[in-house]
Amino acid sequence: MTALPDFPAPARVQTGAYSFRFSHLPLYFILTVGAIFAATPFLYMLTTSLMTLGETINRRVLPASPQLGNYAQAWVQGGFDHYFVNSVIISAITIVGLVTTSALAAYAFARMTFPGQNAVFLVLLATLMIPETVTFIPNFLIVRGSVLPLPGGSWLDTLTALTVPFMANAFSIFLLRQFFARIPGELWDAAQLDGAGHLRFLTSVVLPMSRAPVLTVTLLTFVASWNSFLWPLLVTFTPKWRPLTVGLWSFISEAGPQTQLLMAGSVIAIVPVLAIYLLTQRHFTEGVATSGLKG
């Protein structure tokens, strides 16, 4: 009987406990200092939201007795029930519009060929170098109807002005384009054999395979829309469509800011952002990590 050749045993992955090394101390120190600096504003906001007005004026570090009623008072006094709904509507419409335009544009850059494709993509990437505040005045003139006639006249103080200008984003297109380019071409060939066109291939194959980057774009869009302050303050004149961030402005008056209510309102405003991030954290990190592997 012929003896079977000896195959090397598969390598085992060592899963032992992490061993501490003194050479890592500088890295630990830098990370610890960075974590402290990052957490300090949040700790200040949380502790101040539990103080009385007198304690905030005296700049106490911790409240003598936590004032949980500040949150209820901030919600009622600031009219947060109205502003919260506005923020949800604005964010939802912006997300749907931006994900749609970004997916279509990213697919065109990644999977299609047209004249001037690389030049257009480079121009698109160049817009990432432009500060957002620089575009405020051109966008304001556009939504006011000073550049082109708009349907229904001026869009100022309307939901349209708060959503339409943000339904296209160069970074979101770039992020999705990088992931779409990694999808094997054999899938497109198989889809063509089944009679699918580009739109069906995008909706039936590409997007289901791109869950991580799409959720990343959704999260980034939600955070940007939810935290927007300067643009809503610029294009709205009444509380009708003002979002939650602008509602925080009501705690600042000529007599001075009601700091404890302002911080309580800020805590309320960031809770949805933290909740959504915790729910999508795995997909967010996966989308950022994998979308830049191939250009």
C-alpha positions, 0 to 999 in steps of 0.5 A, a space after each residue: 500500500 502506498 503511503 500518503 504524503 504528509 501534509 503540513 498541519 494548518 497554522 493555528 491562530 493564536 488567540 491568547 490574551 493581549 500582552 502589555 508592552 512598555 513600547 506602547 505607552 506613548 501610544 496609550 498616552 496620546 490616545 488617552 489625552 485625545 479621548 479626554 479632549 474629545 469627551 470634555 465638551 460632552 461632559 460639560 454639556 451633560 453636567 451643565 444641563 443638570 444645574 440651576 441657572 445660578 450654578 451655571 453663572 458661578 461656573 460650578 463643575 458639578 450640580 449640587 442637586 441634579 435638575 432633571 426637570 430642565 429637560 422637560 422645561 427645555 422641551 416645552 419652553 423651546 417648542 421642541 415638539 414642533 422643531 423636532 418634527 421639522 428636523 425629522 421631515 427635513 432629514 428624511 427628505 434630504 436622505 432620500 434625495 441625496 442617496 438617490 442622486 449619489 447612487 445614480 451618479 456613482 454608478 455612471 462614474 463606476 460602471 459606464 463610459 461616456 465622453 469626458 468622464 474622468 474630467 467631470 469626475 475630477 471637477 466633482 472631486 475638486 468641489 470637495 476643496 470648497 468650504 461650505 460657507 462659500 456656497 451659502 450666498 450663491 445658494 441663497 440667491 438661487 433659492 430666492 429666485 434671483 438667478 433663475 425663475 423657480 416653480 412657485 416663486 421664491 423658496 425662502 422660508 419653505 421646506 424646499 429651500 431646506 432640502 433641495 440644495 443638499 440633495 447632491 454631495 460630491 463626497 457621497 458620490 465618491 464614496 459610492 463610486 469607489 465601492 461600485 467599481 469593486 463589483 465584478 464585471 461578470 455580474 453585469 455580463 450575467 445581468 445582460 444575459 437576463 435582459 437587464 439594463 443599467 437601471 435594473 442592474 443598479 437596483 437589483 444587484 449593485 445596491 443590495 451588495 452595497 449595503 455598508 456604503 449606502 448606510 454610511 452615506 445615510 448616516 453622514 447625511 443624517 448627521 449633516 442635515 440634523 446638525 445644520 444651523 447656519 443655512 436654516 437660520 439664513 433661509 427661514 424667517 418664521 418657526 414654520 419649518 425651522 429645525 431643532 438646532 435653530 430652536 435652541 436659539 430661543 434660549 438666548 435672549 437680551 437678558 443673557 443665555 439660559 445656559 442650563 436649558 440650552 445645554 439640556 436642549 443640546 442633549 436632547 438634540 444629539 440623542 437621535 444622532 447617537 442612537 442611529 450611530 450606535 445602530 449602524 456603527 458596524 456598517 459605518 466602519 465597514 463602509 468607510 474601510 472598504 470603499 477606498 480599496 480600489 480607485 
